[in-house]
Amino acid sequence: MKFSTLEEYGIRCLLHVAKEGADKGLTIPEISKAEGITTHNTAKILRVLRMGGFLASSRGQIGGYTLSRPADEILVKNVLDSLGGKLFDDEFCSGHSGNSAICTHSVNCSIRSLWQLLQSAVDGVLKNMTIKDLMTSEDSIVSKITNIPSEETIKV
């Protein structure tokens, strides 16, 4: 199970704008250079994020990309959904039925149950995680997820 590069780069670009673009807009070349992504791909990613309502853009000499709302109001789950969707949804099974038109395991599918359980766990972690949370330290994020004080967290 992997997140796509669009999702990875999208979160990275959004975080960069959140951290560096609070006072002024950042341009595509600035974000591209900072994140090590081609300007072409950065432009595509920023367009998706803007269309998803996470970024605002303005033209002109002082233009660029800024967050469309405060970082603590942007849920990571919504960003990932906008960039690529879920790891698993009900449509997944219809696209992986093997040689049959209908999956032979559709009545009692333990594999589908596994994917649903994993998606539920991922959704549970992401439902309250904001871009502002991702702007903190790794220990803070692990503590938020596990509700364990940061001194006792296990290094990820």
N, C-alpha and C positions, 0 to 999 in steps of 0.2 A: 504494500500500500504506500503510495507516494503522493505528495502534493505536486502539482504541476509547476513548471518554471514560471508560468504566468502568475500563479498564486504567490509563490516565493518572492518574485521580483516586485509584484504589486504591493505586498506588505512592506517590503524594504523601501520602495519609493514613497509610499504613504508615510512611513515612519520618518524618512529623511525630510519630507516636507513639514511634518509635525514638529520635528526638532529644530530645523534650521530656518524654516520659512514663517515663523511666528510673526516677525515684524515686517517682512517683505516677501513678495512672491519669488519663487525659484523658477528658473528657466529649464527647459528640456536639456540643454547641454550641461548645465550645472548638476542636475540630478543624474544624468547619464554618466558623467565623469566620476562623481562621488560614489556611485553604486557599481561602476564597472559594467554597465549595460550599454549596448549601442544606442545611438540617438534615435534610430528608427524604432527599435523595440521600446525604448523609453516613451516615445511619443504615443505608440499604440497602447501601452499600459496606462499612461496618464489619461488617455481618452476614455478607456474603460472605467477608470476610477472617477472621472468627471461625470460620465453618463450615469454611473451608479449613485451619484450624489455625494461623493466623499470629498471631492476637490472642486474648487472654483478656479477659473482662469481669467486673467485680464490681459489685454494687449497694451502695447506701448513700452516706453523706455523703462518704466518702473513696474511693468507687468510681470506676469509669471503665474505659477500655481501656488495656491494656499489651501488650507483645509476649508471646507464649506461650512463647518461647524466645529465647536470645541472638541479636542481629542477625547475627552471623557464622555462624549455623546456618540462616538463612532464605535460600534461593536465590531470586533474582529470577525465574528460569525457572519455578519452582514457583508463585510468586505470580501471574505472568502466565497460566500454564496454568489456575489456579483462577479467575481473573477473566474469562478469555475464550477461552482455548485458544491454539492456534498460529495463525500467519499462514496456514499451509497444512497441510492433512492430506489423506489419501487420499479422504476423503468429499467434499472440495471438487469433484472432477471429476464425481461423480454428480449434483451439484446444478446443474451448468453444462453440460449436454450439448446445449444448443440445442433445436432442434425434434425431434431424434431421441431415442428412449428411451435409446440408448447413444451415447456420444460417438463421432463419426466418426473422431476422431484417437486413439482409445484404444490402438491397436497401437503407434504410434510418435509420441508426443506431445512435441514439443520445448518446448511451453509448460509442460506438467506438469513436465518436467525442470528448467526455469528456476525454477519455484516450489519444487521440492524442493531445489534448490541454494541458493536464498535462505533457506529454512527451516533448512537444515543450517548455513549461516553464522551465522544468528541464534542457533541452539541452541549453536553453538561459543562464541559470545561470552557467552551467558547461563549456561552450565552451571556455571561457577565464580564467577559474580558474585553477591555477597550483599548484603543490605540494609546491612550495615556498610560495604561498599565504596561504596555510594551516599551514605553519610554523609560522604564525603571530598570533596576538591576535584575539579573537572572534569578538571584535568591528571592527577591520580592515577588516575582511571578510564581516561582515554585511554592512559596509560602501562601500566596493567595489561592492557588489551586488545591493545596493539601491542608490548608488551615493550620500549619505547624509553624511556630516561631522560627524566624530565619536562622537562628543559631543551630537549630536541630535539623535543618533541611538536608536532604541527601543531594550531593552534587550530581547534576544531570550531565 
